Amino acid sequence: MSRQYCVYMMTNQGNKVIYTGVTNSLARRAHEHKTGVNPNSFCARYLLHKLVYVEAFDFITDAIAREKQIKRGSRAKKEQLINSYNPEWNDLSNRIMEW
């Protein structure tokens, strides 16, 4: 079985702040963000509990390269990505098992 790597974006209730990350366990990582496991983290500080974007990769190098590409992009480009994938900006946490 091959491992899957995900690039994901989290936001807060008002969709004002966007965080982009990469993980080898989307379910674990989303849970950590939602529960504030690290209270000093960026996501905990800004209450980023909504998973709004996910891209899956077979290789960690590809996932990291994509994460860096997204992070370098403007807020407008991040919004465009989210809107193309999840136009309602719904919390996708309940669909995590698909990744």
C-alpha positions, 0 to 999 in steps of 0.5 A: 500500500502506498502512502498518500500525501495531502496539501490542504487549506484551513480557514476560520469561520469568517473565511478571513485567514487561510493556512496552507499545509502538507501532511501524510495523514489528513484525518490526524492533521485536521483533528489537530487543527480543530482541537488546538493540540498546539495552542501556540500554533498559527491555526490555534491563534486564528481559530482555523478549524475549517478544512476547505481545500485538499490535493492528494499526491503519491510523493512527498516531494510533489506535495511539498513543491505544491504547498510552496507554490500555493504559499507563494501565491496571492490571497486571490489565487488561494481563493480562486483555488478554493472556489474551484474546488469548494465554492461554498467553502464548506468544512470538508472534514467529514469527507476526510475518509475519501483521502 
